[in-house]
């Protein structure tokens, strides 16, 4: 008897019940979407903070490596020590660059390291024993061989230093002290 009353009531007022269920479901969906958007925004902000921190750490490391380069350029004749320092402090940058771009010459690797360190053109020319006038052309060729635009080469090198493969949690660790270098 109760069941038949329920069925009669539902048939009589069913459209109201269906509307109420629809409103409840719509409200739940809106709440879930809002929460999802909030979580996505929070994740994006956290990632931006992490990237900012990583970039700051990379900048500090590159500055220390640049200072090392300035001391090195007059004393050391070969690149092994500098490349070792760069590899040690920047996720094996030079080693990975060789593997990722096997057609690069050793001079291209050296040039890439100097670009990463933002070494001035005159010092690049002195270090690589090339004319300052050839640096732009060399940079263009290097960018082309890496598959990036010339104006994005430094950004590419920085990102290459920061990230190992697709793993964005690995980044260039700052040196503990200048004495490490």
C-alpha positions in Angstrom: 0.0 0.0 0.0 2.8 2.4 0.8 4.5 1.5 -2.4 1.4 2.2 -4.5 1.0 5.6 -2.7 4.6 6.4 -3.5 4.2 5.5 -7.1 0.9 7.5 -7.4 2.6 10.5 -5.7 5.7 10.2 -7.9 3.5 10.1 -11.1 1.5 13.1 -9.8 4.5 15.1 -8.6 7.4 13.3 -10.4 8.4 16.3 -12.5 9.0 18.3 -9.3 11.1 15.5 -7.8 13.2 15.1 -11.0 13.8 18.9 -11.1 14.9 18.8 -7.5 17.3 15.9 -8.2 18.6 17.8 -11.2 19.2 21.0 -9.1 21.0 18.9 -6.4 23.2 17.2 -9.0 24.0 20.5 -10.8 25.0 22.0 -7.5 27.3 19.1 -6.7 28.9 19.4 -10.2 29.4 23.1 -9.8 31.0 22.6 -6.3 33.3 19.9 -7.7 34.3 22.0 -10.7 35.0 25.0 -8.5 37.1 22.9 -6.1 39.0 21.4 -9.1 39.7 24.8 -10.5 40.9 26.0 -7.1 43.2 23.0 -6.8 44.5 23.5 -10.3 45.2 27.1 -9.6 46.9 26.2 -6.4 49.1 23.6 -8.2 50.0 26.2 -10.8 51.0 28.7 -8.2 53.1 26.1 -6.4 54.8 25.1 -9.6 55.5 28.8 -10.4 57.1 29.2 -7.0 59.2 26.1 -7.4 60.3 27.3 -10.9 61.2 30.7 -9.5 63.2 29.1 -6.7 64.9 26.7 -9.2 65.7 29.6 -11.5 67.1 31.7 -8.7 69.3 28.7 -7.6 70.4 28.2 -11.2 71.3 31.9 -11.5 73.4 31.7 -8.3 75.2 28.6 -9.5 75.9 30.0 -13.0 77.3 33.2 -11.4 79.7 31.1 -9.3 80.6 29.0 -12.3 81.2 32.3 -14.3 83.5 33.5 -11.5 85.3 30.2 -11.7 85.6 30.6 -15.5 87.1 34.1 -15.1 89.8 32.6 -12.8 90.2 29.6 -15.1 90.6 31.3 -18.4 94.1 32.6 -17.8 95.5 29.5 -16.0 94.1 26.3 -17.5 94.7 25.4 -21.1 92.1 22.6 -21.5 88.4 22.5 -20.8 88.1 19.3 -18.8 88.1 21.0 -15.5 85.5 23.6 -16.4 83.2 21.1 -18.0 83.6 18.8 -15.0 82.5 21.7 -12.7 79.5 22.5 -15.0 78.5 18.9 -15.1 78.9 18.6 -11.3 76.7 21.6 -10.5 74.2 21.6 -13.4 72.8 18.1 -13.8 75.6 16.8 -16.0 74.8 19.6 -18.5 77.7 19.0 -20.9 77.4 15.3 -20.8 73.7 15.3 -21.5 74.1 18.0 -24.2 76.6 15.6 -26.0 74.1 12.8 -25.8 71.1 14.8 -26.8 72.9 16.5 -29.7 75.5 14.0 -30.9 76.4 16.1 -34.0 77.8 18.9 -31.8 81.5 19.3 -31.9 83.5 19.8 -28.7 83.9 23.5 -29.6 80.0 23.6 -29.8 79.8 22.1 -26.4 82.3 24.7 -25.1 80.4 27.5 -26.8 77.2 26.2 -25.3 78.7 26.3 -21.8 80.0 29.9 -22.4 76.5 30.9 -23.6 74.9 29.3 -20.5 77.3 31.2 -18.3 76.6 34.5 -20.2 80.3 35.0 -20.9 80.8 38.3 -22.8 81.5 38.0 -26.5 85.1 39.2 -26.2 85.9 36.5 -23.7 84.1 33.9 -25.7 86.2 34.8 -28.7 89.4 34.6 -26.7 88.5 31.3 -25.1 87.5 29.7 -28.4 90.2 31.4 -30.4 87.7 32.8 -32.9 86.9 36.3 -34.1 84.3 38.3 -32.2 82.6 38.9 -35.6 81.9 35.1 -36.0 80.1 34.7 -32.7 76.6 35.6 -34.1 77.0 33.2 -37.0 78.3 30.5 -34.7 75.3 31.1 -32.3 72.9 30.8 -35.2 74.4 27.6 -36.4 74.4 26.1 -32.9 70.7 27.1 -32.4 69.8 25.6 -35.8 71.6 22.3 -35.0 69.7 22.1 -31.7 66.4 22.9 -33.4 65.7 26.2 -31.6 65.4 29.8 -32.7 68.6 31.8 -32.2 66.8 34.3 -29.9 65.7 31.3 -27.8 69.1 29.6 -27.5 70.0 30.8 -24.1 66.5 30.0 -22.7 66.9 26.5 -24.2 70.3 26.0 -22.6 69.0 27.2 -19.2 66.0 24.8 -19.4 68.3 22.1 -20.5 70.4 22.8 -17.4 67.4 22.9 -15.1 65.6 19.8 -16.3 66.8 16.3 -16.9 64.6 14.7 -19.6 60.9 15.3 -18.7 61.5 15.2 -15.0 61.0 18.8 -13.8 61.9 18.0 -10.2 65.6 17.8 -11.1 67.3 21.1 -11.4 70.6 22.7 -11.2 71.6 22.7 -7.5 73.4 25.7 -6.1 76.9 25.2 -4.9 77.3 24.9 -1.2 80.0 27.5 -1.2 82.3 29.2 -3.7 85.1 27.2 -2.2 83.6 24.0 -3.7 84.6 25.2 -7.1 
